[in-house]
Amino acid sequence: MAIQRRPVIVLDSSFLIAFHNRRDVHHEAAARLMPDLIGGAYGRLLLLEYVFLEVVTLLLARCEHAIALDAADTLLNAQEVDFLPCSELFQHALHVFRTGATVPLSFTDAAIVAAARRHETEFIATFDEGFRRIEGLKLVPA
């Protein structure tokens, strides 16, 4: 019997930061989309360890400690979110990073692409337009 994968959508820092930072230019769009994501419209939410680190670090820098801490607690305790430690993804992310000369990505973004490929999903919740240049990915919101 073949193993059936659950559908997932990979969460990017830009989306999560916009959702948690009311001053972010994309906050309203993120807030409108979040109920659909939590409701499973795209499957389970996949949160990479690297993305978590970026989110809490940037929220601390842009907002305040309480907001960063609230985001950390919310993400780690959300029943809809599958947390992905990145040690198991490191080599694949490094390969994507190394071979991305035509579409240069940060290492975290390379890890997001690697995770999407590994989990056989095309969906990424992001406001980062750079992902549009990666074949086979669909950005949410579109």
Residue frames as a rotation matrix with the C-alpha (Angstrom) as fourth column:
MET 1
0.583 0.813 0.000 0.00
0.813 -0.583 0.000 0.00
0.000 0.000 -1.000 0.00
ALA 2
-0.216 -0.655 0.724 1.40
0.616 -0.667 -0.419 3.41
0.757 0.356 0.548 -0.99
ILE 3
-0.400 0.011 -0.917 1.90
0.818 -0.447 -0.362 6.04
-0.414 -0.894 0.170 1.67
GLN 4
0.283 0.568 0.773 -0.47
0.791 -0.594 0.147 8.92
0.543 0.569 -0.617 1.06
ARG 5
-0.788 -0.592 -0.170 0.91
0.599 -0.672 -0.436 12.34
0.144 -0.445 0.884 1.88
ARG 6
0.255 0.825 -0.504 -1.31
0.840 -0.448 -0.308 14.92
-0.480 -0.345 -0.807 3.52
PRO 7
0.321 -0.126 0.939 -1.56
0.662 -0.679 -0.317 18.17
0.678 0.723 -0.135 1.56
VAL 8
0.134 -0.353 -0.926 0.44
0.854 -0.434 0.289 21.01
-0.503 -0.829 0.243 3.09
ILE 9
0.755 -0.090 0.650 1.18
0.292 -0.841 -0.456 24.67
0.587 0.534 -0.608 2.56
VAL 10
-0.100 -0.887 -0.450 4.60
0.966 0.022 -0.257 25.93
0.238 -0.460 0.855 3.59
LEU 11
0.875 0.398 -0.275 4.60
0.472 -0.828 0.304 29.11
-0.107 -0.396 -0.912 5.69
ASP 12
-0.011 -0.867 0.498 7.08
0.721 -0.352 -0.597 31.86
0.693 0.353 0.629 4.83
SER 13
-0.537 -0.331 -0.776 8.38
0.811 -0.456 -0.367 34.52
-0.232 -0.826 0.513 7.18
SER 14
-0.974 0.124 0.192 6.90
-0.042 -0.922 0.386 37.39
0.225 0.368 0.903 5.17
PHE 15
-0.148 0.982 -0.118 3.37
0.042 0.126 0.991 36.03
0.988 0.142 -0.060 5.66
LEU 16
0.211 0.227 -0.951 3.75
0.874 0.391 0.287 35.30
0.437 -0.892 -0.116 9.37
ILE 17
-0.742 -0.510 -0.435 5.43
0.644 -0.722 -0.253 38.63
-0.186 -0.468 0.864 10.11
ALA 18
-0.793 0.511 0.332 2.66
-0.182 -0.719 0.671 40.48
0.582 0.471 0.663 8.25
PHE 19
0.107 0.889 -0.444 0.03
0.340 0.387 0.857 38.60
0.934 -0.243 -0.261 10.24
HIS 20
0.235 -0.063 -0.970 1.59
0.963 0.152 0.223 39.35
0.133 -0.986 0.096 13.62
ASN 21
-0.714 -0.524 -0.465 2.70
0.563 -0.824 0.063 42.94
-0.416 -0.217 0.883 12.88
ARG 22
0.296 0.953 -0.056 -0.32
0.771 -0.274 -0.575 45.25
-0.563 0.127 -0.816 12.58
ARG 23
0.353 -0.225 -0.908 1.90
-0.292 -0.949 0.121 47.94
-0.889 0.222 -0.400 11.02
ASP 24
-0.633 -0.609 0.478 3.04
0.212 0.457 0.864 45.68
-0.744 0.648 -0.160 8.16
VAL 25
-0.592 0.360 -0.721 1.79
-0.751 -0.571 0.332 46.74
-0.292 0.738 0.608 4.72
HIS 26
-0.557 0.344 -0.756 0.46
-0.380 0.704 0.600 43.19
0.738 0.622 -0.261 4.15
HIS 27
-0.950 0.129 0.286 -1.19
-0.235 0.311 -0.921 42.77
-0.207 -0.942 -0.265 7.57
GLU 28
-0.122 0.992 -0.042 -4.78
-0.792 -0.123 -0.598 43.06
-0.598 -0.040 0.801 6.35
ALA 29
0.194 0.140 -0.971 -4.23
-0.847 0.523 -0.094 40.57
0.494 0.841 0.220 3.52
ALA 30
-0.747 -0.529 -0.404 -2.59
-0.233 0.776 -0.586 38.12
0.623 -0.343 -0.703 5.93
ALA 31
-0.797 0.502 0.337 -5.42
-0.378 0.021 -0.926 38.55
-0.472 -0.865 0.172 8.44
ARG 32
0.156 0.886 -0.437 -8.01
-0.954 0.021 -0.298 37.86
-0.255 0.464 0.849 5.72
LEU 33
0.081 -0.206 -0.975 -6.22
-0.662 0.721 -0.207 34.71
0.745 0.662 -0.078 4.57
MET 34
-0.754 -0.550 0.358 -5.41
-0.621 0.420 -0.662 33.21
0.214 -0.722 -0.658 7.98
PRO 35
-0.052 0.769 0.637 -8.89
-0.748 0.393 -0.535 31.74
-0.662 -0.505 0.555 8.66
ASP 36
0.743 0.275 -0.610 -8.70
-0.647 0.529 -0.549 29.83
0.172 0.803 0.571 5.35
LEU 37
-0.177 -0.902 -0.393 -5.25
-0.576 0.419 -0.702 28.51
0.798 0.102 -0.594 6.25
ILE 38
-0.721 -0.053 0.690 -6.30
-0.671 0.300 -0.678 27.48
-0.171 -0.953 -0.252 9.75
GLY 39
0.260 0.941 0.217 -9.43
-0.756 0.338 -0.561 25.91
-0.601 -0.018 0.799 8.28
GLY 40
-0.154 -0.444 0.882 -7.30
0.080 0.885 0.459 23.64
-0.985 0.141 -0.101 6.10
ALA 41
0.744 0.521 -0.418 -8.10
-0.321 -0.271 -0.908 25.14
-0.586 0.810 -0.035 2.69
TYR 42
0.449 -0.671 -0.590 -4.58
-0.789 0.013 -0.615 24.22
0.420 0.741 -0.524 1.52
GLY 43
0.413 -0.280 -0.867 -3.89
0.310 0.938 -0.155 21.37
0.856 -0.205 0.474 3.92
ARG 44
0.642 -0.270 -0.718 -1.74
0.751 0.030 0.660 21.33
-0.157 -0.962 0.222 7.03
LEU 45
0.896 -0.399 0.193 0.47
-0.353 -0.906 -0.232 24.33
0.268 0.140 -0.953 7.76
LEU 46
0.595 -0.770 -0.230 4.17
0.769 0.629 -0.114 23.51
0.233 -0.109 0.966 7.59
LEU 47
0.930 -0.297 0.218 6.50
-0.350 -0.898 0.269 25.72
0.116 -0.326 -0.938 9.65
LEU 48
0.419 -0.870 -0.261 10.23
0.453 0.450 -0.770 25.32
0.787 0.204 0.582 9.14
GLU 49
0.437 -0.390 -0.810 12.53
0.861 -0.078 0.502 25.86
-0.260 -0.917 0.302 12.08
TYR 50
-0.645 -0.737 0.201 14.43
0.762 -0.599 0.248 28.47
-0.063 0.313 0.948 10.02
VAL 51
-0.263 0.648 0.715 11.22
0.322 -0.639 0.698 30.39
0.909 0.414 -0.040 9.32
PHE 52
0.690 0.496 -0.528 10.31
0.627 -0.046 0.777 30.34
0.362 -0.867 -0.343 13.01
LEU 53
-0.040 -0.813 -0.580 13.72
0.913 -0.266 0.309 31.82
-0.406 -0.518 0.753 13.86
GLU 54
-0.772 -0.225 0.594 13.31
0.529 -0.746 0.405 34.58
0.352 0.627 0.695 11.26
VAL 55
0.124 0.935 0.332 9.79
0.418 -0.352 0.837 35.44
0.900 0.035 -0.434 12.37
VAL 56
0.734 0.206 -0.647 10.52
0.677 -0.147 0.721 35.86
0.053 -0.967 -0.247 16.07
THR 57
-0.280 -0.913 -0.297 13.81
0.865 -0.374 0.335 37.66
-0.417 -0.163 0.894 15.42
LEU 58
-0.745 0.002 0.667 12.31
0.461 -0.721 0.517 40.15
0.482 0.693 0.536 12.96
LEU 59
0.391 0.915 0.103 9.22
0.465 -0.293 0.835 40.74
0.794 -0.279 -0.540 15.09
LEU 60
0.421 -0.337 -0.842 11.49
0.857 -0.156 0.491 41.51
-0.297 -0.928 0.223 18.02
ALA 61
-0.649 -0.760 0.013 13.43
0.704 -0.594 0.390 43.99
-0.289 0.262 0.921 15.88
ARG 62
-0.731 0.382 0.565 10.38
0.272 -0.596 0.755 45.63
0.626 0.706 0.332 14.28
CYS 63
0.328 0.934 0.144 7.83
0.072 -0.176 0.982 45.50
0.942 -0.311 -0.125 17.08
GLU 64
0.033 -0.312 0.949 8.47
-0.954 -0.294 -0.064 44.56
0.299 -0.903 -0.307 20.67
HIS 65
-0.869 -0.491 0.052 9.34
-0.477 0.807 -0.348 41.55
0.128 -0.327 -0.936 22.76
ALA 66
-0.416 0.778 0.470 5.72
-0.361 0.333 -0.871 40.85
-0.834 -0.533 0.142 23.76
ILE 67
0.514 0.606 -0.606 4.61
-0.784 0.046 -0.619 40.56
-0.347 0.794 0.499 20.12
ALA 68
-0.185 -0.676 -0.713 7.55
-0.814 0.512 -0.275 38.31
0.551 0.529 -0.645 19.22
LEU 69
-0.906 -0.152 0.394 6.86
-0.387 0.672 -0.632 36.12
-0.169 -0.725 -0.667 22.24
ASP 70
-0.004 0.984 0.178 3.14
-0.526 0.149 -0.837 35.92
-0.850 -0.097 0.517 21.45
ALA 71
0.437 0.100 -0.894 3.93
-0.889 0.197 -0.413 34.89
0.134 0.975 0.174 17.87
ALA 72
-0.610 -0.741 -0.281 6.37
-0.657 0.671 -0.343 32.24
0.443 -0.025 -0.896 19.11
ASP 73
-0.750 0.370 0.548 3.84
-0.308 0.538 -0.785 30.78
-0.585 -0.757 -0.290 21.53
THR 74
0.285 0.917 -0.278 1.03
-0.686 -0.007 -0.728 30.89
-0.670 0.398 0.627 18.97
LEU 75
0.218 -0.264 -0.939 3.10
-0.901 0.316 -0.298 29.13
0.375 0.911 -0.169 16.30
LEU 76
-0.761 -0.633 -0.144 4.48
-0.520 0.727 -0.449 26.46
0.388 -0.267 -0.882 18.60
ASN 77
-0.765 0.511 0.393 1.10
-0.164 0.434 -0.886 25.68
-0.623 -0.742 -0.248 20.17
ALA 78
-0.109 0.769 -0.630 -1.10
-0.953 -0.261 -0.153 25.78
-0.282 0.584 0.762 17.05
GLN 79
0.060 0.248 0.967 -2.77
-0.134 0.962 -0.238 22.43
-0.989 -0.115 0.090 16.39
GLU 80
0.911 0.409 0.051 -2.87
0.022 0.074 -0.997 23.21
-0.412 0.910 0.058 12.65
VAL 81
0.572 -0.777 -0.262 0.89
-0.797 -0.451 -0.401 23.70
0.194 0.438 -0.878 12.35
ASP 82
0.895 -0.444 -0.045 3.43
0.446 0.888 0.111 20.95
-0.010 -0.120 0.993 11.76
PHE 83
0.684 -0.720 -0.121 6.87
-0.607 -0.653 0.453 22.10
-0.406 -0.236 -0.883 12.94
LEU 84
0.918 -0.395 -0.030 9.75
0.273 0.687 -0.673 20.92
0.286 0.610 0.739 10.76
PRO 85
0.530 -0.832 -0.163 13.22
-0.036 -0.214 0.976 20.80
-0.847 -0.512 -0.144 12.35
CYS 86
0.828 -0.128 -0.545 15.63
-0.552 -0.353 -0.755 21.77
-0.096 0.927 -0.363 9.62
SER 87
-0.132 -0.930 0.343 18.52
-0.708 0.331 0.624 19.43
-0.694 -0.161 -0.702 10.38
GLU 88
-0.088 0.162 0.983 16.86
0.375 0.919 -0.118 16.73
-0.923 0.358 -0.141 8.27
LEU 89
0.823 0.484 0.298 16.36
0.473 -0.295 -0.830 19.24
-0.314 0.824 -0.472 5.45
PHE 90
0.448 -0.675 -0.586 19.77
-0.199 -0.715 0.670 20.89
-0.871 -0.184 -0.455 5.56
GLN 91
-0.532 -0.744 0.404 21.49
0.220 0.339 0.915 18.99
-0.817 0.576 -0.017 2.72
HIS 92
-0.053 0.604 0.795 18.53
0.992 0.124 -0.028 19.39
-0.115 0.787 -0.606 0.37
ALA 93
0.864 0.347 -0.364 18.29
0.354 -0.934 -0.047 23.12
-0.356 -0.088 -0.930 1.23
LEU 94
0.076 -0.930 -0.359 22.02
-0.146 -0.366 0.919 23.49
-0.986 -0.017 -0.164 0.63
HIS 95
-0.522 -0.212 0.826 21.62
0.692 0.462 0.556 21.87
-0.499 0.861 -0.094 -2.80
VAL 96
0.478 0.770 0.422 18.79
0.878 -0.430 -0.210 24.29
0.020 0.471 -0.882 -3.72
PHE 97
0.760 -0.251 -0.600 20.88
0.040 -0.902 0.429 27.20
-0.649 -0.350 -0.675 -2.43
ARG 98
-0.251 -0.966 0.064 23.95
0.052 0.053 0.997 26.14
-0.967 0.253 0.037 -4.42
THR 99
-0.610 0.023 0.792 22.08
0.744 0.358 0.563 25.56
-0.270 0.933 -0.236 -7.65
GLY 100
0.410 0.894 -0.183 20.03
0.807 -0.449 -0.384 28.74
-0.426 0.010 -0.905 -7.47
ALA 101
-0.622 -0.745 -0.240 22.34
0.538 -0.629 0.560 30.95
-0.569 0.220 0.793 -9.55
THR 102
-0.732 0.383 0.564 19.56
0.433 -0.378 0.819 31.86
0.527 0.843 0.110 -11.98
VAL 103
0.400 0.833 0.383 17.10
-0.020 -0.410 0.912 32.50
0.916 -0.372 -0.147 -9.13
PRO 104
-0.658 -0.749 -0.075 19.19
0.067 0.041 -0.997 33.46
0.750 -0.661 0.023 -6.10
LEU 105
0.546 0.833 -0.094 17.49
0.073 0.065 0.995 32.65
0.835 -0.550 -0.025 -2.79
SER 106
0.009 -0.456 0.890 18.35
-0.965 -0.236 -0.111 33.23
0.260 -0.858 -0.442 0.82
PHE 107
-0.885 -0.367 -0.286 19.22
-0.289 0.915 -0.280 30.01
0.365 -0.165 -0.916 2.61
THR 108
-0.651 0.716 0.250 15.89
-0.152 0.199 -0.968 30.10
-0.743 -0.669 -0.020 4.44
ASP 109
0.222 0.743 -0.631 14.02
-0.840 -0.182 -0.511 30.53
-0.495 0.644 0.584 1.15
ALA 110
-0.365 -0.421 -0.830 16.03
-0.769 0.639 0.013 27.66
0.525 0.643 -0.557 -0.34
ALA 111
-0.988 0.028 0.149 14.92
-0.079 0.743 -0.665 25.54
-0.129 -0.669 -0.732 2.62
ILE 112
-0.179 0.981 -0.079 11.29
-0.485 -0.158 -0.860 26.51
-0.856 -0.116 0.504 1.96
VAL 113
0.182 0.174 -0.968 11.64
-0.976 0.149 -0.157 25.38
0.117 0.973 0.197 -1.67
ALA 114
-0.742 -0.522 -0.420 13.31
-0.458 0.853 -0.251 22.15
0.489 0.006 -0.872 -0.53
ALA 115
-0.813 0.486 0.320 10.51
-0.122 0.395 -0.911 21.50
-0.569 -0.780 -0.262 1.98
ALA 116
0.120 0.883 -0.454 7.82
-0.782 -0.198 -0.591 22.19
-0.612 0.426 0.667 -0.62
ARG 117
-0.049 -0.216 -0.975 9.45
-0.873 0.484 -0.064 19.73
0.486 0.848 -0.213 -2.99
ARG 118
-0.927 -0.364 -0.087 9.97
-0.268 0.807 -0.526 17.10
0.262 -0.464 -0.846 -0.30
HIS 119
-0.641 0.750 0.163 6.34
0.012 0.223 -0.975 17.39
-0.768 -0.622 -0.152 0.82
GLU 120
-0.760 0.270 0.591 5.13
0.649 0.316 0.692 17.42
0.000 0.910 -0.416 -2.79
THR 121
0.330 0.844 -0.424 3.27
0.746 -0.508 -0.431 20.71
-0.579 -0.174 -0.797 -2.47
GLU 122
-0.209 -0.339 0.917 3.19
0.855 -0.518 0.003 23.74
0.474 0.785 0.398 -4.70
PHE 123
0.615 0.646 0.452 1.70
0.348 -0.737 0.579 26.15
0.707 -0.198 -0.678 -2.16
ILE 124
-0.513 -0.720 -0.467 3.64
0.818 -0.245 -0.521 28.70
0.261 -0.649 0.715 -0.11
ALA 125
0.715 0.681 -0.158 1.97
0.691 -0.654 0.309 31.32
0.107 -0.330 -0.938 2.08
THR 126
-0.282 -0.907 -0.313 4.14
0.845 -0.389 0.367 34.34
-0.455 -0.161 0.876 1.33
PHE 127
0.856 0.381 -0.350 4.32
0.173 -0.849 -0.500 37.93
-0.487 0.368 -0.792 0.19
ASP 128
-0.099 -0.976 -0.193 7.85
-0.233 -0.166 0.958 37.38
-0.967 0.140 -0.211 -1.16
GLU 129
0.726 0.450 -0.520 7.53
-0.544 -0.086 -0.835 37.85
-0.421 0.889 0.182 -4.92
GLY 130
-0.238 -0.927 -0.291 10.89
-0.958 0.175 0.227 36.12
-0.160 0.332 -0.929 -5.45
PHE 131
-0.467 0.119 0.876 9.18
-0.139 0.969 -0.205 32.75
-0.873 -0.218 -0.436 -5.11
ARG 132
0.610 0.756 -0.240 7.23
-0.327 -0.036 -0.944 33.46
-0.722 0.654 0.225 -8.33
ARG 133
0.242 -0.616 -0.750 10.42
-0.968 -0.099 -0.231 32.79
0.068 0.781 -0.620 -10.28
ILE 134
-0.719 -0.465 0.516 10.59
-0.546 0.838 -0.006 29.21
-0.430 -0.286 -0.857 -8.96
GLU 135
-0.442 0.536 -0.719 8.92
-0.652 0.358 0.668 26.76
0.615 0.765 0.191 -11.31
GLY 136
-0.380 0.399 -0.834 6.18
0.321 0.903 0.286 24.65
0.867 -0.160 -0.471 -9.81
LEU 137
-0.762 0.105 -0.639 5.29
0.622 -0.158 -0.767 26.94
-0.182 -0.982 0.055 -6.91
LYS 138
-0.008 0.803 0.596 2.06
0.509 -0.510 0.694 28.82
0.861 0.309 -0.405 -6.30
LEU 139
-0.936 -0.345 0.063 1.98
0.155 -0.567 -0.809 31.77
0.315 -0.748 0.584 -3.93
VAL 140
0.173 0.961 -0.214 -0.88
0.734 0.019 0.679 32.25
0.657 -0.275 -0.702 -1.50
PRO 141
0.406 0.906 -0.118 -2.31
0.126 -0.183 -0.975 34.83
-0.905 0.382 -0.188 -1.60
ALA 142
0.262 -0.243 0.934 -2.04
0.923 0.344 -0.170 34.82
-0.280 0.907 0.314 -5.40
